[in-house]
Every structure is written in C-alpha cells, then in structure tokens.
Amino acid sequence: MEALSTNRAHGGTQGVYSHHSATTGTVMTFSVFVPDHAPGARLPVLWFLSGLTCTHANVTEKGEYRAACAQHGIIFIAPDTSPRGDDVADDGDYDFGKGAGFYVDATQEPWARHFQMRSYIEQELPALIAAEFPADLERQGITGHSMGGHGALTIALRNPDTFRSVSALAPIVSPMNCPWGERALGGYLGPDRAAWREYDACTLIEDGARLPALLIDQGEADNFLHEQLKPGLLALACRKAGIPATIRMQPGYDHSYYFISTFMAEHVAWHAERLKQ
C-alpha cells in the first residue's frame, strides 16, 4: 500500500492510498479518514460506495462527512467504482465500463478480466484495511449513492453477518428494472436474467435476504428518480418482507453532491448509533 496524500482534518487524518489489486489485476485507489483515537483502540467502519463516473475523490472532496465521523469516532472508507488503466476494457460511455463497475463480478469478456468489484469490496479491500488501519471489522456499516447505493444494498443483503447497518442516498434499488441496470448487468453478466438476481436489492429481498433496518434519502427533484431509481419498488419489497425501512423523500433536492452532503451527517449518526452497540 502506498500513501498518495495525507491531510489533517476535523481532528483526524484524511488519506488517499493505492495498491495493486490481485482481484482486479490493476492499481486501485481509495481514501480513508481516521479520527483521532486512544492508542490501541479499534474503531467502527463506514464504507461509502460512489456512483457512476465517480472515483474515490468525489465524496472525499465534497461529501462533508469528516466532522460527523470525528464526532462519532468512525473510520470512513471510499473505494473507487471500477478498475482503471490503459489495458482495462472500456466502451467510452459514462454508464458502462470505467467508472461504472456496478459492484459486480463480471463473467463476460472482455470485462471479466478486471471488473471484479464485488470480490474487491467484499474481500480484498477489507483485508487490507484490517491490516493497515485501526479498524474493527466486527462493527461495519455501508452506505452509498446511486450506483453505489445499489452496491451498498446488495452487498449488505448478501453479507448480513458482516454489516450491522446499511443506508443509501438516491440508490438504484432494482437494476433489473431500469436502463442503467439492464445495460450493466446484461453486459457484465450476460443475457441470463437469473444471474442478475443477486445484484438487485429488490429481488434479493424477494428471495429471502433481510436487513435489520434501512435508511434511504431520495431527492424529489432528482431527474433520475422515475426512470432509473424507483424507490417505490424497494419500499414495496421491504413492506412485504417486514424490513423496517425509513425512506425519506426530500423536496427540492436533486442527484448531486449538494444533496449528498446535506444528509451525510445524519447518515453517519444513524450508522454510529448501530455500530456503537
């Protein structure tokens, strides 16, 4: 692991790091904020998965999470959204290829060689975090935005013993039922829609996966709300499954980091309440 930068902020250290990933076969970059803490202490962890076109840098620079994480004593980790490099396949569109890994393990060529973001987030990066940072992986939460909200929901649903808390901001709740998701899942996984189900929060819930609770914030002025995000599908799935879900529609807010940063501190506090238990 190489430290690319470290900066003092809000009573903690904001760092950006890179390493060669055996999972993706590329150099991967991620950011970690570590609040000040007593020597030997292990701190709970909150993962943030970013959306289409983003890298670790978007939330690191615009997410406004550090003060809340310092207040609650939580490590904040922001991975990249896809593998990068000259030899990584891409098709030039914003919603598929580089910057659009969709947190899946691709099975179709040429994507399968590098696009293994599910395994990277679920296995490789947590092991590196545990080895290099004062992280208590018995107390993990996960959140994300848009494509990253989809990632947070599906990763938490598939790993109920790993994550104590999950939230999302304007998530893609059902990739099987929106243009972004249909293109990504079809391209990375092939035409068999049965293989897509483990990457769709609503179908995972239909198939028996459960969460202890859920917090969602969604802007009512989000221009992707009706075609791509469809929070009503998640509300229905949670209601049928008896999952306590707080889905808050926020008047006037769009899909941008102005929206994300507005509600970030509330999400950090919500996770902190569950991670301190």
N, C-alpha and C positions, 0 to 999 in steps of 0.2 A: 504494500500500500504506500502511495506517495501523497504527501500533503501538498496540494497546489496553492492553498492560501489558508491563513488563519487570522481571524479578527476578533477583538474584544467587543462584546455587545451585550447589553442588558444583564450584566453580571454573569457572563458565561463566555464560551468560546464558539464562534461560528467558523467551521472549517469546511473546505472543499477538498475532496480526495479522489484519487484514481487508483485503479488496479487492473491487472489483466485477468479477465474472467475466463475460467475454464468452461463455464456454461455457455456463454455466447461466443467465445473464441475471439473476443475483442477487448480493447481497453474500455472500461466503464468508469464513469464519473458520478459521484454522489456527494451530497452535503450532509453534515451532521452538526447540530447545535447541542452543546453540552453545558448545562447550567453549572455554576459553582456548587460544590458539594463537599461533604466531610471526607477526609481520606479514607479510602476503603469502601465507601458507600457505593451501592449499585442502584441505578436509577431506572424507573419505568421508561418505556419507549413508545413513541407515537410515530408511526410511518405515515408519510404523505405521498400518494401516488398522483402524478400530474397528468394533464390531458393532452390531447392532440397537439402536435407541433412543439410541445414543451421539452425542455431539459430540466435538470435539477435546478437551474438558475432562476426560473420564473418565480417559484414560490420562495426560494431563498432570498431573492431581492425584493419581492413585492407582497409576500404573504403575511407579514406583520404578526408572526407567531412568537417571536423571541421573548417579549416581555411576559406573555402568558406562560410560556414554558419555564422561564426562570422563576416566576411566582410559584408554580406548582411543582417544580423540580422534575421536569420531564425532558428526556432526550428526544430531539426531533430529527428524523431522517428523511431525506428527499432523494430517492434514486432517479436515474434517467428513465425515459419512456421507451427506449429501444436501443439496440446495438448501434454503434457508429463506426465509420471507417470507409476507406475507398473501396474495399472489397466486399462491403455489405450490400446486399441487393436492395434496390430501391426502384420505384416507378415514377418518382417525381411529383406525385400528388400528396397533398397535406394529410389525407386521411388513410394512407396505406404506405407501408414501408418505413423508412427512417422517420422517427418522431411519432410513430403510430403502431407501437408494438402490441397494443391491446392486452398486454399481460397474459398472453397465451404461449404455449409451447407449440410452435408451428410444426406441421407434419408434411407440408407440401414444399417441393423445390420451386425456386431456389431459396425459399425463406427458412427452411428447416435448419440450414447450416448455422445460422446466427440467431434467429428470432426464437429464443428460448427464455422469454421474460418471466413466465410463470415459475420455472425452476430457479431462475436467478433471484427473484424476490422471495420465494418461499424457502429456499435452501441456502444458496451460496452466499448472498449478501448478509443474511442474519448470522451465519457462522463467522464471517469476517468481522461484523460489528461486535459480536460477543468476545472475539479475541483481542480487539483493538480499543474498545471503549468500555466505560464502566456501566454497561447495560445489563439490566435484569430482564432476561428474556422470559421469565415466568410472569412478567407483567407487561404485556404488549397490547397496544391498540393500533388501529389502522383507519385512515381516512383518505379521501382523495377527491379530485374534481373531474367531472365529465367522464372521459375515458378512464381516468384514474379513480373516479367514483365507482365505475364498473369494476375496476381491478380490486378496489378495497372490499366491495361487497362480495364478489365471488371468492376471493382469497379467504376472507373471514368465514364464509359459509362452508368452504371445503376444509377449513382447519379450525374447527370450533374449540379444540383444546389448546390452541396457540394464542388466540386473540380474546382478551377479556371484553373488548369494546370495539365497536365499528360505527363510523358515521360517514357521511358523504355530502358534498356540495355539488348540486346540479349533476347528479350521476346519470350515465346511460344505464337504465335499470334493466333493459331487455334487449341486448344486441340482436337477438334473433328476430326482433320486430321493428328494426329501424334501418335506414340505408347505411349509416356508418358501420353498424354491426354486421349486417348481411355481407357487405363487401369484405370486411376484415376477416370474419370467421370463415367465409367461403374461400377467400384467398389463402389464408394461413392453414386451414384445416381440411379443405376440400368440400365437395358438394353434399356429403352425408350429414344432414342436419342433426342426426342423433349424436354425432361427435361434438356438436356445438353446445349441447345442453349443460355441460359442466362449466361453461363460460358465460352463462346467463343467470343473473341473480333470481329472476322470477321462476325459471324452470328448476333451478337448484332447490328453491323452497318447495315447489310443487313435488319434487322428487324426495322430499323428506329432510333437507338441510334446515337447520334452525339457528337463530341468533337469540341471545338473552334480551337484547333491546337494540334499538336503532334510532339514530338521529339523522334527518335529512333536511337541508335547507335548499330551496329552489326559488330562483327569481321569477316573478310573474312576467317580467318584461324580457325574459331570455328568448332570443329569436330562434333557439333550437328546441324550445320546450315541447311543442306539439309533434314535430316530425321525428326528432331523434331521442329525446329524453324520457318522456311519457311516465312521469312519477305515479300516475294513477294505476298503472299496471303493478307497480311494487306495493302500493297501498292495498290493492285488492289481494295480492298474494300473501302479504303479511296478515291481513284480516282473516283470510281463510285458514291460515296456519296458526293463528293465535300468537303471533310475534308482536310484542309491544313496540310500535313504531310511531315516532313523532316526526311527521312530515310537514314542515312549515313552508307555506307559500309566502314569499316575501314581495310585497307590492313595490313596483318600480325598479327592481334590481335586474340586471342583465347577466350575461355569462362571464363577465370579465373578472380581473383581479380586484377591481373596486368592490365587487360583490364578495369575492372570496375573503379579502382582508377584513371586510366589515364583520363577518361572522366567525372568523378564525378563532378569536379568543374564547368565544362561547363554546366552540367545539373542543378546544384544548381543555377548558374547565370541565366539560362533560366527560371527557375521557379521564381526566385526573381523578374525578370522583370514583370512577370504577377501577382505576389502576392502583389507587392507594389502599384498596380493600385487602 
